[in-house]
Amino acid sequence: MSRGTTQTLEIAVLPGDGIGREVMGACLQVLQAAQGLCGGPALRCTTYNAGAQYYAESGVALPDETLKACKESSAILFGAMGWPDIRHADGTEIIPQLDLRMELGLYAGVRPIRWFPGLPRVLTDERAKEIDFVLVREQTEGLFYARGRGRVENDEEAYDTMQITRTGSTRVTEFAFRLAEQRKARGKSSRVTCVDKANVFASMAFFRKVFDEVASRYPAIEKDHAYVDAMALTMVKKPWTLDVMVTENMFGDILSDLAAGLIGGMGMASSADIGDNHGLFQPAHGTAPDIAGQGKANPCAMLLSAAMMLEWLAFRHDEPQLATCGTLIEKAVEHALAAGGVVPMEYGGAAGTADMTKAVIDALPIALRALPQ
């Protein structure tokens, strides 16, 4: 396919710490190979410093230059950040990703969960093959609002405050319903579930109230509610019944890890942090100090996050070839796993980062032939 455009999109690349650096290298290789096949606007990927290990060297976790580049870029590719032994004076970890969420207004954390053929089945029920849902996590308030604001009194009592606002709840719920509309247009189910603890907390009852107000504007999309503890049970017992869920920051943080466990582990858990003007795309896993530098990391979550980035850019810039490229990467990952030739070490196989990267690149031409022309 010809490139067909002279547009160049700036991508800020933040590899970060630990295996973030390894999976980012794999991602950039796959992006280059995929674009060579399907074209679209050029992506100019520029790497910037940030993270815990950079903080240990410089005393700065998120340099002004990096933040400026993130604000001016078309999208941000993010590896993983944080390191157990490198902390702030108050004992909290170095996690610039939270600063970026606040600085850029990345209020919607999008966590798609889909089982891929070839992966081990965590759940024995045959219907587990049908797992395909999205968790949407509000990311600028909730209990995470307390970060940097908590207080300890007389070494006896500690307090953190949860913040739930009408603006924050409205925009993340709107995002979830628009996502459900998109899924419905692709022939998938179209229900949005509000996950809360409205039976205990006034803040959660308010979140549900705003959810219902927004839901009334989307009569074609089904809505329901679930308490977070009941949802945790549903996710283990019958996750194939779920579609789109929207929830508070801390609840979403916990449930997203549980969700990743349903499809084998964090190595398949892609994610996007979306705001009105910016998008950051990262694997949901951490820096994995126990395997960092050993070439063992599964890069698939990073690759699938890049695919999400391409689809998002395609919509924002009216560049359908980018969406094709994103689909191509996702299908190549699926083919590489389903073919049975490579099994990531994460799942008991022998394939490390380089093996998985090569398998996905080799699968790109096969996946391209299978795409609708």
Secondary structure, DSSP 4 states (H G I P E B T S, - for coil): -------EEEEEEEEESTHHHHHHHHHHHHHHHHHHHH--SEEEEEE---SHHHHHHHS-SS-HHHHHHHHHSSEEEEEE---TT-B-TTS-B--HHHHHHHHHT--EEEEEEE--TTS--SS-SGGGGG-EEEEEEE-SSBGGGGTTT-EEETTTEEE---B--HHHHHHHHHHHHHHHHHHHHTT---EEEEEE-TTT-HHHHHHHHHHHHHHTT-TTSEEEEEEHHHHHHHHHH-GGG--EEEE-HHHHHHHHHHHHHHTTSGGG-EEEEE-SS-EEEEESS---TTTTTTT----HHHHHHHHHHHHHHHHHHT-HHHHHHHHHHHHHHHHHHHTSS--BGGGTSSB-HHHHHHHHHHHHHHHHHHS--
